[in-house]
């Protein structure tokens, strides 16, 4: 069986939120724009959305009660849980009352009348939507602020520093930092100081050899007698 932390309550609370929002949107559109050809369809869809919101709010409240009595918490988070529970109970009561009122109102009006709701019904529907929004807000506070019902990540061993994205994943060096050579073999800049040519010198460029006194050797060949003017070879 798939384990859901803490139970099915977090998965069910989205339905009353969505259905209440849709009910308010469709009923308000059918009431304000009652001259539209689709006004009656909007009102009917809004009624179905309202019934679905009341039904799923009841189911979510049941699983929320199980979570309230099973999730580990401290004193601070307990007060937040009480606040969320009180908002949820008030929201559920208003949604059930609205759904019952809508069923009674639908039976008392002969169809195919558009069955336009009264201003009091619309005000109460807006209040129900605000209650649902506030309840959802306090429920999110329990998870994201107090961490209730959440499996925490294990603490890193050793230094205790959290894992930082980018560490050890090919981080680019900062501008101006020395980059190691990857393709060429390692070399030392002391080679140049010792008189050896650098490894990147051109191969066809030849440096003149020097003798012990530091002078280039004379080209081998014949010698001239004293007083003979030099000539070009």
C-alpha positions in Angstrom: 0.0 0.0 0.0 1.3 3.4 -0.9 2.2 5.4 2.3 1.0 9.0 2.3 2.4 11.3 4.9 0.5 12.0 7.1 -2.7 10.6 5.4 -5.1 11.4 2.6 -6.1 14.8 4.0 -3.5 16.9 2.0 -4.7 15.2 -1.2 -8.4 15.9 -0.5 -8.3 19.5 0.5 -7.8 20.7 -3.0 -11.2 19.6 -4.1 -13.3 21.9 -1.9 -11.0 24.8 -2.7 -11.5 24.2 -6.5 -15.2 23.4 -6.3 -16.0 26.4 -4.1 -14.1 28.7 -6.5 -15.9 27.2 -9.5 -19.3 27.5 -7.8 -18.8 31.1 -7.0 -17.6 31.9 -10.5 -20.5 30.1 -12.3 -23.3 31.3 -10.0 -22.0 34.8 -10.1 -21.8 34.8 -13.9 -25.3 33.3 -14.3 -26.7 35.9 -11.9 -25.0 39.0 -13.3 -25.4 38.0 -16.9 -28.8 36.5 -16.6 -29.7 37.6 -20.2 -27.1 35.2 -21.7 -28.5 32.1 -23.4 -26.2 30.0 -21.2 -27.1 31.7 -17.9 -29.3 28.8 -16.8 -26.4 26.3 -17.6 -24.0 28.4 -15.6 -26.4 28.4 -12.6 -26.9 24.7 -12.8 -23.1 24.0 -13.1 -22.5 26.3 -10.1 -25.0 24.3 -8.0 -23.2 21.1 -8.8 -19.9 22.6 -7.9 -21.3 23.8 -4.6 -22.6 20.3 -3.8 -19.3 18.8 -4.7 -17.5 21.4 -2.5 -19.7 20.5 0.5 -19.2 16.7 0.0 -15.4 16.9 -0.4 -15.1 19.3 2.5 -16.8 16.8 4.7 -14.5 14.0 3.5 -11.4 16.2 3.9 -12.5 17.1 7.4 -12.8 13.5 8.5 -9.2 12.7 7.3 -8.1 16.0 8.8 -9.4 14.8 12.2 -7.3 11.7 11.9 -4.3 13.7 11.0 -4.9 16.1 14.0 -4.8 13.1 16.4 -1.8 11.3 14.8 0.8 13.9 13.7 3.6 14.6 16.1 3.8 18.2 17.1 5.0 20.5 19.8 3.2 23.3 21.8 3.7 26.0 19.3 2.5 23.9 16.3 -0.4 22.6 18.5 -1.8 26.1 18.7 -1.6 26.4 14.9 -3.4 23.1 14.5 -6.2 24.3 16.8 -6.6 27.4 14.7 -6.7 25.5 11.5 -9.2 23.0 12.9 -11.5 25.9 14.1 -11.4 27.5 10.6 -12.1 24.2 9.0 -15.1 23.4 11.2 -16.6 26.8 10.5 -16.0 26.5 6.8 -17.6 23.0 6.7 -20.6 24.3 8.5 -21.1 27.2 6.0 -20.7 24.9 3.0 -23.1 22.3 4.3 -25.7 25.0 5.1 -25.3 26.6 1.6 -25.7 23.2 -0.1 -28.8 22.4 1.9 -30.2 25.9 1.2 -29.5 25.4 -2.5 -31.3 22.0 -2.5 -34.4 23.5 -0.8 -34.3 26.5 -3.1 -34.2 24.3 -6.2 -37.2 22.3 -5.1 -39.2 25.3 -4.2 -38.8 26.9 -7.6 -40.5 25.3 -10.6 -38.1 24.3 -13.4 -37.1 25.3 -16.1 -36.8 28.6 -14.3 -33.3 30.1 -14.2 -33.5 29.8 -10.4 -31.5 33.0 -9.8 -30.2 33.0 -6.2 -31.1 35.8 -3.8 -28.6 38.4 -2.8 -28.3 36.8 0.7 -27.3 33.5 -0.9 -24.6 35.2 -3.0 -23.2 37.0 0.1 -23.0 33.8 2.0 -21.4 32.1 -1.0 -18.7 34.8 -1.1 -18.2 34.3 2.7 -17.8 30.6 2.2 -15.1 31.1 -0.5 -13.2 33.4 1.9 -13.5 30.9 4.7 -12.2 28.1 2.4 -9.2 30.4 1.4 -8.4 31.2 5.0 -8.6 27.6 6.0 -6.3 26.6 3.2 -3.9 29.3 4.2 -3.7 28.1 7.8 -3.3 24.5 6.6 -0.3 25.5 4.4 1.2 27.2 7.5 1.2 23.9 9.3 3.3 22.3 6.6 5.6 25.1 5.3 6.1 27.0 8.6 5.9 24.3 11.3 6.8 21.3 9.2 4.0 19.0 10.4 3.7 15.7 8.6 6.9 16.2 6.6 9.8 13.8 6.5 12.9 15.9 7.1 16.1 15.4 5.1 18.9 13.8 7.0 21.6 16.1 8.4 25.0 15.8 6.6 27.8 14.1 8.5 31.2 15.6 9.1 31.4 19.4 9.0 27.6 19.8 9.3 27.5 22.2 6.3 24.5 21.6 4.0 25.0 20.5 0.5 25.5 23.4 -1.8 24.6 23.1 -5.4 27.6 23.5 -7.7 30.1 22.1 -5.2 32.0 19.3 -7.0 29.9 19.6 -10.1 32.3 21.3 -12.5 32.3 24.7 -11.0 33.8 27.3 -13.3 36.7 29.2 -11.7 36.4 32.8 -11.0 37.7 35.3 -13.5 41.5 35.8 -13.2 42.0 32.5 -11.4 44.6 30.0 -12.7 43.2 27.1 -14.7 45.2 23.9 -14.7 46.3 22.4 -18.0 44.4 19.4 -19.0 45.7 18.5 -22.4 49.4 19.5 -22.3 51.9 17.8 -20.0 53.0 19.6 -16.9 56.1 21.9 -17.3 58.2 24.1 -15.2 59.1 27.6 -15.8 62.6 26.9 -14.4 63.6 25.4 -17.8 63.9 28.8 -19.3 66.0 30.1 -16.5 68.4 27.1 -16.8 69.1 28.0 -20.4 66.8 25.4 -22.0 64.4 26.6 -24.7 60.7 26.6 -23.8 58.6 23.7 -24.9 56.5 25.8 -27.2 59.4 27.2 -29.3 59.2 26.7 -33.0 60.9 23.5 -34.1 62.5 25.0 -37.2 64.0 28.0 -35.4 67.6 27.2 -34.5 69.5 29.0 -31.8 73.2 29.5 -32.5 75.5 27.3 -30.4 77.9 29.0 -28.1 81.4 27.9 -27.0 82.8 28.1 -23.6 83.7 31.8 -23.9 80.2 32.8 -25.0 81.2 33.6 -28.6 80.0 31.9 -31.7 82.5 29.6 -33.4 84.0 30.8 -36.7 82.9 29.1 -39.9 85.3 26.5 -41.0 87.3 27.2 -44.2 90.5 28.6 -45.7 92.5 31.5 -44.1 93.8 34.7 -45.8 97.3 36.0 -45.7 97.9 39.2 -43.9 97.0 42.3 -45.9 94.6 40.5 -48.2 91.3 42.3 -48.5 88.3 40.1 -47.4 86.0 38.8 -50.1 82.5 37.5 -50.1 81.9 33.8 -50.5 
